[in-house]
Amino acid sequence: MKKILLTTLFSMFALVAMSQAVGDWILHPVFGSNAKIVDTKDNVYYLSGYNVYCYDKVNDETISFSRKNNLSDTKAEKIFYDFNNRNLVIVYSNSNIDIMDRNGKVFNIPELKDAVLSYSKTINYISFVGDEMYLATDFGYMVVNTRKCEIKETHFYGRKVYAATKSGGFIVLCS
């Protein structure tokens, strides 16, 4: 009787393990040195192992984002959150940029990734002011209109800018 029970139990585990479709991957969060966490009212977004995840506080579930479900690139390096407009900004190692709105729709801004520059295109920090985001880069800073998902201004200084924002009508840079 014990043999039949154990055989049945192991068979059930094997069937559950094989129930995943062929070619599908399961992404398991791996917490490494580049882990970043953004805590919002409803969700906790986190970056781990170059992958982006979302923990839904209401439904108590974790969602992994990838190219398979809307993201436009791989190897996410940084995440930033616009608390006013409720957008998650994902920056990839190749300087590609995704803006994910509150409904999960992703808008890609590939212009910096595609630009041919003699400077590094690394994005150091992003700040948000109204419908604009200010990207501090290794060459200067950029202003992106988050409603239109387009680059509004680019300023080359030939030096690393660690932070950029707008305050009281003035552009404030940390270099």
Secondary structure, DSSP 8 states (H G I E B T S, - for coil): -HHHHHHHHHHHHHHHHHTS-TT---------TT-EEEE-SSEEEEEETTEEEEEETTTTEEEEE-GGGT-S-S-EEEEEEETTTTEEEEEETTS-EEEE-TTS-EEEE-HHHH---SS---EEEEEEETTEEEEEESSEEEEEETTTTEEEEEEE-SS--SEEEEETTEEEEE-
